[in-house]
Amino acid sequence: MNKKLSAIVLAATTMISGVLAGCSGGEPKASSPAPTGQQPAASSPAGKTTVQFWHSLGGKNGEYISAMIKRFNDTHENIEVVGTFQGSYDETVTKLQQSIAAKTAPDITMLERAYVQMFADAEVLEDLTPFMAKSGASKEDFPEGLMGHSVFNDKVVSLPLNRSTPIMHINKTMLDEKGLAIPTTWEELKKVSEALVIKENGEVKRYGLSMPYDTWYPIAMISQAGGKFFNDDATSIGFEKGEGVKTFKYLKDLQSTGALYYPPAQDSGNIVNQMFTSEKIGIMFQSTGVMGSVKNNAKFDYVTAFLPKDAAFATPTGGANIAMLSDSAKKDAAWEFINWVNTDPQGGQQFILDSGYLPFTKKMVESDAIKELWAKDPNRKVAYDQLQYAVDTNKDVAWPQIMQEFFKSIQAIMYDNKPIEPTLDTFKKEAERLLSE
């Protein structure tokens, strides 16, 4: 086992479950307990090839992916895919690392996109390029904005599956009452957020803007300000020209006037969601993955829009990819399932229609089913259209460790009111140390 992989996964186990950037933010979480990580005994009829597939979706989304697997099994006589829920993204990564060391890894796995490079660097993910070529598939079949965590060292080591991005969720009724337009820039967002504030006896009763406690949103804003999370050489941070300071100063200025409500770290996504649907905030930055639940609970005109721009529009991506393990003895059967998910309308496309995640192939986007969905629910099209501005600049094997240090900086600035520049200077030194290891 690659030593760096082992060290990083060990560090990952100390993280708060669900806080991984891009998979927190109040998306529906699994409520059932995670299994032990042992593969279930194969019960497929004689002559069938059993393919083990680990995933991280519980609750309704778990039901949707189980239904997708059943549709595959019902239409493939010689292959039986066994889907096993392994808990959160973090828990799945830890169990996967352990199973690789024990030679008991699944054939295919769902893998949170920020962890893909770590496993690719350990050379435990299969290059899908030859399989794609035999099936007539190519990288161009997928939206470019979702492929940032798929290719490493010229190898396609994972493909998009349940993917999301942060987006701006808006109580348009609230804005209309004030005669306010939907903001498209940071400056407009500041004016709108401040105009929505209601105070009584010095206490804020309604805030303009909120977002979950997560690295996702500061990273998005650093990119919007013209920076990158890591520099191009991955030796240091990529926001040394003031983009990080500008981002946090903007947020602290809004926080000081009551225009921004920054929630407690624990369960922050659900807190923000509830405040938005109960009209205690007018705008929230949140995942595309909560649009369904927000729509069901909102008693007002609910719309979505791109995250506002500063120097440019930009958004990171989130969610997970699907990958094949190099040690699998059933690669052809595993690929048949992956390819079916990508190409059959009853595969990933139906899962997308059911779950609310983003369409992950161009063929899906062009399908009548997706077009009809977008006609009925334009908010979901906004989420896909924002992919043209998708950029992930925090890709590095050391990201899980560096993420923890960035969380410390967010806590210090947003909760403890520590000075921004010295805090980010400290973070820079820690990031450089981890990047050099």
ChimeraX attribute file (.defattr): number of C-alpha atoms within 10 A of each C-alpha:
attribute: neighborCount
match mode: 1-to-1
recipient: residues
	/A:1	13
	/A:2	14
	/A:3	9
	/A:4	16
	/A:5	20
	/A:6	18
	/A:7	12
	/A:8	18
	/A:9	24
	/A:10	15
	/A:11	14
	/A:12	20
	/A:13	14
	/A:14	10
	/A:15	15
	/A:16	11
	/A:17	14
	/A:18	18
	/A:19	25
	/A:20	25
	/A:21	23
	/A:22	26
	/A:23	28
	/A:24	27
	/A:25	31
	/A:26	21
	/A:27	20
	/A:28	18
	/A:29	18
	/A:30	18
	/A:31	12
	/A:32	10
	/A:33	11
	/A:34	16
	/A:35	11
	/A:36	10
	/A:37	21
	/A:38	13
	/A:39	17
	/A:40	10
	/A:41	8
	/A:42	13
	/A:43	10
	/A:44	15
	/A:45	12
	/A:46	7
	/A:47	9
	/A:48	15
	/A:49	18
	/A:50	20
	/A:51	25
	/A:52	21
	/A:53	24
	/A:54	25
	/A:55	23
	/A:56	25
	/A:57	24
	/A:58	22
	/A:59	12
	/A:60	15
	/A:61	21
	/A:62	19
	/A:63	15
	/A:64	19
	/A:65	25
	/A:66	20
	/A:67	16
	/A:68	20
	/A:69	22
	/A:70	17
	/A:71	13
	/A:72	21
	/A:73	16
	/A:74	11
	/A:75	10
	/A:76	14
	/A:77	12
	/A:78	14
	/A:79	21
	/A:80	25
	/A:81	23
	/A:82	21
	/A:83	22
	/A:84	22
	/A:85	23
	/A:86	28
	/A:87	25
	/A:88	24
	/A:89	24
	/A:90	25
	/A:91	19
	/A:92	22
	/A:93	25
	/A:94	20
	/A:95	19
	/A:96	23
	/A:97	21
	/A:98	17
	/A:99	16
	/A:100	16
	/A:101	13
	/A:102	10
	/A:103	11
	/A:104	15
	/A:105	24
	/A:106	25
	/A:107	23
	/A:108	28
	/A:109	26
	/A:110	27
	/A:111	27
	/A:112	28
	/A:113	30
	/A:114	25
	/A:115	25
	/A:116	26
	/A:117	24
	/A:118	23
	/A:119	23
	/A:120	23
	/A:121	16
	/A:122	15
	/A:123	15
	/A:124	20
	/A:125	23
	/A:126	21
	/A:127	21
	/A:128	20
	/A:129	18
	/A:130	14
	/A:131	17
	/A:132	15
	/A:133	10
	/A:134	9
	/A:135	12
	/A:136	8
	/A:137	16
	/A:138	15
	/A:139	15
	/A:140	10
	/A:141	14
	/A:142	20
	/A:143	19
	/A:144	17
	/A:145	19
	/A:146	29
	/A:147	22
	/A:148	20
	/A:149	23
	/A:150	22
	/A:151	19
	/A:152	15
	/A:153	9
	/A:154	9
	/A:155	15
	/A:156	22
	/A:157	27
	/A:158	30
	/A:159	27
	/A:160	26
	/A:161	27
	/A:162	27
	/A:163	23
	/A:164	27
	/A:165	25
	/A:166	26
	/A:167	24
	/A:168	23
	/A:169	26
	/A:170	23
	/A:171	22
	/A:172	19
	/A:173	16
	/A:174	19
	/A:175	20
	/A:176	12
	/A:177	9
	/A:178	12
	/A:179	10
	/A:180	17
	/A:181	12
	/A:182	20
	/A:183	21
	/A:184	16
	/A:185	17
	/A:186	18
	/A:187	14
	/A:188	16
	/A:189	22
	/A:190	19
	/A:191	15
	/A:192	23
	/A:193	25
	/A:194	19
	/A:195	15
	/A:196	23
	/A:197	20
	/A:198	17
	/A:199	12
	/A:200	8
	/A:201	6
	/A:202	7
	/A:203	9
	/A:204	15
	/A:205	13
	/A:206	20
	/A:207	28
	/A:208	29
	/A:209	31
	/A:210	27
	/A:211	24
	/A:212	27
	/A:213	25
	/A:214	23
	/A:215	20
	/A:216	25
	/A:217	24
	/A:218	18
	/A:219	23
	/A:220	28
	/A:221	30
	/A:222	26
	/A:223	29
	/A:224	24
	/A:225	23
	/A:226	19
	/A:227	22
	/A:228	23
	/A:229	22
	/A:230	22
	/A:231	15
	/A:232	11
	/A:233	8
	/A:234	19
	/A:235	14
	/A:236	20
	/A:237	23
	/A:238	23
	/A:239	21
	/A:240	17
	/A:241	11
	/A:242	14
	/A:243	20
	/A:244	26
	/A:245	19
	/A:246	17
	/A:247	21
	/A:248	21
	/A:249	17
	/A:250	15
	/A:251	22
	/A:252	20
	/A:253	13
	/A:254	22
	/A:255	19
	/A:256	10
	/A:257	14
	/A:258	23
	/A:259	29
	/A:260	25
	/A:261	24
	/A:262	21
	/A:263	18
	/A:264	14
	/A:265	14
	/A:266	12
	/A:267	16
	/A:268	20
	/A:269	26
	/A:270	18
	/A:271	18
	/A:272	28
	/A:273	26
	/A:274	17
	/A:275	19
	/A:276	24
	/A:277	20
	/A:278	14
	/A:279	18
	/A:280	21
	/A:281	28
	/A:282	26
	/A:283	31
	/A:284	25
	/A:285	23
	/A:286	27
	/A:287	29
	/A:288	26
	/A:289	28
	/A:290	21
	/A:291	21
	/A:292	15
	/A:293	14
	/A:294	16
	/A:295	16
	/A:296	9
	/A:297	13
	/A:298	15
	/A:299	13
	/A:300	15
	/A:301	13
	/A:302	17
	/A:303	20
	/A:304	23
	/A:305	20
	/A:306	23
	/A:307	27
	/A:308	23
	/A:309	22
	/A:310	18
	/A:311	15
	/A:312	14
	/A:313	22
	/A:314	26
	/A:315	29
	/A:316	26
	/A:317	28
	/A:318	25
	/A:319	26
	/A:320	27
	/A:321	24
	/A:322	22
	/A:323	30
	/A:324	25
	/A:325	24
	/A:326	18
	/A:327	16
	/A:328	20
	/A:329	12
	/A:330	16
	/A:331	19
	/A:332	13
	/A:333	19
	/A:334	25
	/A:335	20
	/A:336	16
	/A:337	23
	/A:338	19
	/A:339	17
	/A:340	15
	/A:341	20
	/A:342	24
	/A:343	17
	/A:344	14
	/A:345	15
	/A:346	16
	/A:347	22
	/A:348	25
	/A:349	26
	/A:350	20
	/A:351	24
	/A:352	21
	/A:353	15
	/A:354	14
	/A:355	18
	/A:356	19
	/A:357	26
	/A:358	26
	/A:359	29
	/A:360	26
	/A:361	22
	/A:362	14
	/A:363	17
	/A:364	23
	/A:365	19
	/A:366	11
	/A:367	12
	/A:368	10
	/A:369	15
	/A:370	20
	/A:371	15
	/A:372	11
	/A:373	14
	/A:374	16
	/A:375	12
	/A:376	11
	/A:377	14
	/A:378	14
	/A:379	20
	/A:380	24
	/A:381	20
	/A:382	18
	/A:383	24
	/A:384	21
	/A:385	12
	/A:386	19
	/A:387	21
	/A:388	14
	/A:389	17
	/A:390	21
	/A:391	20
	/A:392	22
	/A:393	21
	/A:394	21
	/A:395	19
	/A:396	17
	/A:397	23
	/A:398	22
	/A:399	21
	/A:400	22
	/A:401	20
	/A:402	21
	/A:403	20
	/A:404	19
	/A:405	18
	/A:406	22
	/A:407	17
	/A:408	13
	/A:409	22
	/A:410	22
	/A:411	17
	/A:412	16
	/A:413	20
	/A:414	19
	/A:415	14
	/A:416	10
	/A:417	11
	/A:418	14
	/A:419	14
	/A:420	20
	/A:421	16
	/A:422	12
	/A:423	17
	/A:424	22
	/A:425	13
	/A:426	13
	/A:427	19
	/A:428	20
	/A:429	13
	/A:430	17
	/A:431	23
	/A:432	16
	/A:433	13
	/A:434	17
	/A:435	19
	/A:436	11
	/A:437	7
